[in-house]
């Protein structure tokens, strides 16, 4: 059985994290974890690139040791998925992409205007 890399994409409040946490036998990573400090969420937009780089490093490391990985991020545009395509190729993981479409509470207080902009630039 080959290892798997599952990406769950969707707008804020669509249930990405909820879906990812229900998947058994997979390590779960997301850029938001970078901003979790001592039980609270402290988002700093200047650190966003570092957050995504850390998520990619953790993903590659886990896959390299034979673990299955699920990553939940917005992935509103295809280029945001490309680093994970490369990681899957490099580690021999099977890549699967799902879109979360639920309607849950926006727990990180992403402004509505930001969500609307994500909807406008969404790549299928």
Number of C-alpha atoms within 10 A of each C-alpha: 3 9 19 20 26 23 26 22 23 23 24 26 21 19 21 25 22 14 16 22 14 10 13 10 10 19 18 23 22 23 20 18 16 20 17 12 10 7 7 8 14 14 15 10 10 8 11 15 11 13 19 19 14 17 23 19 13 17 24 22 14 17 22 17 10 15 18 21 25 26 24 28 22 23 19 19 14 11 11 13 16 12 14 20 17 13 20 22 12 12 18 16 23 14 17 13 14 13 18 21 14 15 11 12 11 15 9 12 9 12 10 11 9 12 14 12 11 18 13 10 10 15 11 7
